[in-house]
Structure formats: C-alpha cells, structure tokens
Amino acid sequence: MNIIFMGTPDFAVPTLESLYNKGYNIALVITQRDKPKGRGKKFQPTAVKEKALELELEVYQPDNVNSAESIEKMKKLNPDFIVVAAYGQILRKQILDMPKYGCINVHASLLPKYRGAAPINWAIINGEKETGITIMEMAEGLDTGDMILSKEIPINEEDDFQIVHDKLALLGSELIVEALEGIKDNRVIKVPQDNKLSTYASMISKEIGRINWGKDGENIKNLVRGLKPRPSAYTVYNGNIVKIHKVKLVDKFKEGKDGEIVLVTDEGIFVNALDKCVVIEEIQFPGKKKLLVKDYLRGNRIEEGVILI
C-alpha cells in the first residue's frame, strides 16, 4: 500500500514512525518549509523532516501543497492513502479525492468539539476533564469529515499542554494503524459529525496568554497549564513581561486588589485573583531562563504591593 504522509511538528512524528514500523510503504513525506529559529535565526528542519530523513524517506517541502507541481508529483505515486497529522495547510478537493481510500487525518480532540488549529491548548484552557484523538476522513470543510475512530483520555488536574500533547501523539500513532487496516478491509463504519455540537479551537495569539487577574483562580491556572511550555501565559511586573510557567491556588488570606502581590516567599509569589490567591511557582523574566521563584529570589527581589497587569 502506497502512503503519502503529511505532517510538520513533533506531534506528527509518532504517527510517521508507527506507519513505518508497521511496514507501510511511505512513498513520500510532505512537510512545511524549514524556518529560522533561535537567536541566530538559523534555518531548522521540521520535526517530521528530521525523522523522515532518519528513516531514509523522500521529503518534499512545497510552499503550496495545492500547486499544479505538487499535485502532479502526488498523482504519479498513485497513493492508496494520504495520512495527515498537523500538516499546516488546507488541502483542496483535487488532493482529497486523489487516494484510493481517501485522506485520513489524525486530529487531537474528540470531534466535533475543538475543530481547528489548537485543540489541545483550548481543551485545557477551558477546563475540560477529558480529550482524545479522532481519526477522520478529510472533507473540504475545517475538520468536518466523517469520523472513523476515536478514543478519549482524561486531562488530569496538573496536566499541562506538553503532557497532554505527548499522550495524544502516542494515542494517534496507535489509532491510525487500526483505522487504515479497518478501512482497507471494509470493517469501518464512518460516523458523520453533528455540526450543532461543534466548537472551534482558534490559533493561539500572544494576547490570549495575558493573565486577567480579575478572573477566578481556576481560570488562571488553566490558562497557565494550557500554554505551557509555549507560548506561555504572562503578566506585566514593573514594566517587564514575565512568563508564568506554573501556579497553584490557595484561599485568600489578605485583602487586596486583583493582581496585587500580597506575599513573596520561597514558596512563591502570592497574587490575589477574583476568588483565590494564585501562587506563582515558576517564572521567566525577559531574556532569562525560567526559574523556580525560590531560585530567582536568591539574587533578585519581588516587591509586595505591586499590581500585576
């Protein structure tokens, strides 16, 4: 069976590995262009490209996957499946109709909830207690195709984005093989999505990460968890944008304004929110490494009474 694989970030790597290890013929790996990263702005390959080259697979990085050149290249391979996992470009109908058995997507939510670009982040930010993987047949709409397989996992109270991401990446790599075999053997019953139940997980912008100290503590904690390790929740302290990587909640013990630092100890920075006191345990100042508050305080000072904004 000929498979064209499309994926870009580290989320997609376990799926690529799983297909390879199961003996599928991966005729082509399509991924996004290399991008400059870090202070030196050196071009870095995508996580999928690195893995594909390690596995000695052919890699193709078109600017536009829907171009005539790209489509012609794919057609020549006569794919049975196109498998997509967090690729990053919308596929046109000409590609969706190309494979014998269809284009199959590994999506990191329990569809129809959290269609879109950032389902893991938003599930955590919104305080969901569970999420999962849906294997779906791709259609022209945004994550609207029929569902083939799905499986849920719990979101534990202290789980952050990275923890849930890694669990779902592994789960997706397991379900994709089951789905492909089921489709090939005609054992799959495809289930249409109920559009009335759909929600949208938009891309994460920088402004989304700014903490509103007038909200309840659970909301703030979920924001921090949902954006860790990147792009990170943040606040402004004396004009500095400070990233917040870990917090816990305690009952309020001192009156003060929302966002007011009411206590600073090795345990953390205690900040009043709407209903709770948020204890900041891990921070990162501009141009610095992230540190536990107790380590930061060894050579620096955080002032009580300052209002975080």
C-alpha positions in Angstrom: 0.0 0.0 0.0 1.4 3.4 -1.0 1.0 6.1 1.6 1.8 9.8 1.3 2.3 11.3 4.7 1.8 15.0 5.5 2.9 16.4 8.9 5.1 19.1 10.4 5.6 19.3 14.2 6.7 16.8 16.8 3.0 15.8 17.3 3.1 14.1 13.9 6.4 12.1 14.4 4.9 9.1 16.4 2.3 8.6 13.6 5.0 8.6 10.9 7.1 6.2 13.0 4.2 3.9 13.6 3.3 3.6 9.9 6.9 3.0 9.1 7.4 0.3 11.8 4.2 -1.5 10.6 5.7 -1.9 7.2 3.6 0.5 5.2 5.3 1.8 2.0 5.6 5.6 2.7 6.2 6.8 -0.8 6.6 10.5 0.2 6.7 12.7 3.2 5.4 16.2 2.8 6.1 18.8 5.4 6.4 22.6 5.7 9.4 24.6 4.8 12.4 24.9 7.1 12.1 28.0 9.3 14.6 30.2 11.1 14.7 29.7 14.8 16.6 30.8 17.8 18.8 33.9 18.3 21.0 33.1 15.3 17.9 32.6 13.1 19.4 29.5 11.5 17.0 27.5 9.4 15.9 24.4 11.2 14.1 21.4 9.6 10.7 20.4 10.9 10.4 17.6 13.4 8.8 15.4 10.7 11.6 16.2 8.2 14.2 15.2 10.7 12.5 11.8 11.4 11.8 11.2 7.7 15.5 11.7 6.8 16.5 9.4 9.7 14.2 6.8 8.2 15.6 7.4 4.7 12.3 8.5 3.3 11.8 11.1 0.5 10.9 14.5 1.8 9.0 17.2 -0.2 8.5 20.7 1.1 6.3 22.7 -1.3 5.3 26.3 -0.5 1.8 25.4 -1.7 0.8 21.8 -1.5 -2.1 22.6 -3.8 0.1 23.8 -6.6 0.0 22.0 -10.0 3.5 20.8 -9.4 2.7 19.2 -6.1 -0.5 17.6 -7.3 1.3 16.1 -10.3 4.1 14.7 -8.0 1.5 13.1 -5.8 -0.6 11.7 -8.6 2.4 9.8 -10.0 2.7 7.9 -6.7 -0.8 6.6 -7.1 -1.4 6.7 -3.3 -3.8 4.3 -1.5 -4.0 6.7 1.5 -2.8 10.2 2.3 -2.3 10.4 6.0 -2.3 13.9 7.6 -1.2 14.8 11.1 -0.8 18.5 11.9 0.5 19.4 8.5 -0.5 23.1 8.4 -2.0 23.7 5.0 -5.6 23.2 3.8 -6.0 20.6 1.1 -8.1 21.2 -1.9 -10.7 18.7 -3.2 -8.3 17.6 -6.0 -6.0 16.2 -3.4 -8.8 14.9 -1.1 -10.2 12.9 -4.0 -6.8 11.5 -5.1 -6.1 8.5 -2.9 -7.9 5.2 -3.4 -9.1 5.0 0.2 -9.1 8.7 1.0 -7.3 11.3 3.0 -7.2 10.4 6.7 -6.5 12.9 9.4 -5.2 12.4 13.0 -7.0 15.2 15.0 -6.2 15.9 18.6 -9.7 16.3 20.0 -13.0 14.5 20.4 -14.7 15.8 17.3 -16.9 17.7 16.7 -15.5 19.6 19.7 -12.4 21.7 19.1 -12.1 21.8 15.4 -9.2 23.9 14.2 -5.6 24.7 14.9 -5.1 24.5 18.7 -7.4 21.8 20.1 -5.1 20.7 22.9 -4.5 24.2 24.2 -8.1 25.2 24.3 -9.3 22.0 25.9 -7.0 22.7 28.9 -7.7 26.4 28.9 -11.4 25.7 29.0 -11.1 23.3 31.9 -12.1 20.1 30.1 -11.7 16.9 32.1 -11.1 14.8 29.0 -9.9 15.0 25.4 -8.8 12.4 22.9 -7.9 11.6 19.3 -10.3 11.4 16.4 -9.3 9.6 13.2 -11.4 11.2 10.5 -11.9 11.2 6.7 -11.0 14.6 5.4 -13.6 16.7 3.7 -13.5 20.3 2.3 -14.6 21.9 5.5 -12.4 22.5 8.5 -12.2 19.2 10.4 -15.8 18.4 9.3 -15.3 14.9 7.7 -16.8 11.7 8.9 -15.3 10.1 12.0 -13.6 6.7 11.7 -12.2 6.1 15.2 -12.0 8.0 18.4 -10.6 7.3 21.9 -10.6 9.6 24.9 -8.1 10.2 27.7 -8.5 12.1 30.9 -7.0 15.5 31.5 -5.6 15.3 35.0 -5.6 18.4 37.2 -1.9 19.1 36.9 -1.5 18.1 33.2 -0.2 20.9 31.0 -0.1 21.2 27.2 3.1 19.3 26.8 1.9 16.3 28.9 -1.4 16.0 27.1 0.3 16.6 23.7 2.6 13.7 24.2 -0.1 11.4 25.3 -2.3 12.3 22.3 0.6 12.0 19.9 1.2 8.4 21.1 -2.5 7.6 21.0 -2.8 8.9 17.5 0.1 6.7 16.3 -1.8 3.7 17.6 -5.2 4.5 16.3 -4.0 5.4 12.8 -2.9 1.9 12.1 -6.1 0.4 13.4 -8.1 2.9 11.2 -6.1 2.2 8.0 -6.5 -1.6 8.4 -10.2 -1.2 9.1 -10.8 0.9 6.0 -8.8 -1.4 3.8 -10.8 -4.4 5.0 -14.1 -2.6 4.8 -14.7 -3.0 8.6 -15.1 0.7 9.4 -18.4 2.4 9.9 -18.0 6.1 9.3 -20.0 8.4 11.5 -21.0 11.9 10.4 -20.2 14.7 12.8 -23.1 16.6 14.4 -22.3 20.2 13.4 -24.6 21.5 16.1 -22.1 20.2 18.7 -19.0 21.7 17.0 -16.7 24.2 18.7 -13.7 25.9 17.2 -10.1 26.0 18.6 -8.5 29.1 17.1 -4.8 29.6 16.8 -3.1 30.8 19.9 -2.2 34.5 19.7 0.2 36.3 22.1 -2.7 38.3 23.6 -4.5 35.2 24.7 -1.7 34.4 27.1 -2.1 37.6 29.1 -3.4 36.8 32.5 -6.6 38.7 33.7 -6.2 38.8 37.4 -9.9 39.7 37.7 -10.9 36.2 36.8 -11.2 33.2 39.1 -8.2 31.2 40.1 -9.1 28.1 38.3 -9.4 30.0 35.1 -5.9 31.5 35.6 -4.4 28.1 36.4 -6.0 26.5 33.3 -4.6 29.3 31.2 -1.1 28.7 32.5 -1.4 24.9 32.0 -2.8 25.2 28.5 0.0 27.4 27.3 2.9 25.6 29.0 5.7 25.3 27.8 4.8 27.6 24.9 3.9 30.3 24.1 3.3 30.7 27.9 0.9 32.7 29.9 2.3 36.0 31.1 1.8 39.1 33.1 3.5 42.5 33.5 5.6 43.3 36.6 7.0 46.9 36.8 7.0 47.2 33.0 8.6 43.7 32.4 6.7 41.0 30.6 7.1 38.0 32.8 6.1 34.5 31.6 4.3 32.3 34.2 5.0 28.6 33.9 3.5 27.1 37.0 1.0 28.1 39.6 -1.1 26.7 42.4 -4.2 28.0 44.2 -4.7 28.8 47.9 -7.5 30.5 49.8 -7.2 34.3 50.1 -5.6 35.3 53.4 -5.2 39.1 52.8 -7.4 41.8 51.3 -6.1 43.5 48.2 -6.8 44.4 44.6 -7.0 41.9 41.8 -3.4 41.2 40.6 -1.8 42.6 43.8 1.2 40.8 45.1 0.3 40.2 48.8 3.2 38.0 49.8 6.6 36.8 48.5 8.3 33.7 49.9 10.4 30.8 48.7 7.1 29.0 48.2 6.1 31.5 45.5 4.6 34.9 44.7 1.1 35.2 46.2 -1.2 37.2 43.9 -4.9 38.0 44.6 -7.4 36.9 41.9 -11.2 37.1 42.0 -11.8 34.2 44.4 -8.4 32.7 45.2 -4.8 33.6 45.8 -2.7 32.4 42.9 0.8 31.3 44.0 3.3 31.7 41.1 5.9 29.0 41.5 7.9 29.2 38.2 8.7 32.4 36.3 10.8 33.7 33.4 11.9 37.3 33.0 12.8 38.7 29.5 16.0 37.2 28.2 16.4 34.9 31.1 15.9 31.2 31.8 12.7 30.0 33.6 13.3 29.5 37.3 11.5 28.4 40.4 10.6 31.5 42.4 12.8 30.4 45.3 15.8 30.3 42.9 15.0 33.6 41.4 14.8 35.3 44.8 18.4 34.3 45.6 19.7 37.2 43.6 16.6 39.2 42.9 13.7 40.9 44.6 10.0 40.8 44.0 8.1 43.7 45.7 4.9 43.1 47.7 2.1 45.5 46.9 2.9 45.8 43.2 -0.2 45.3 41.0 0.4 42.8 38.1 -1.3 43.8 34.9 
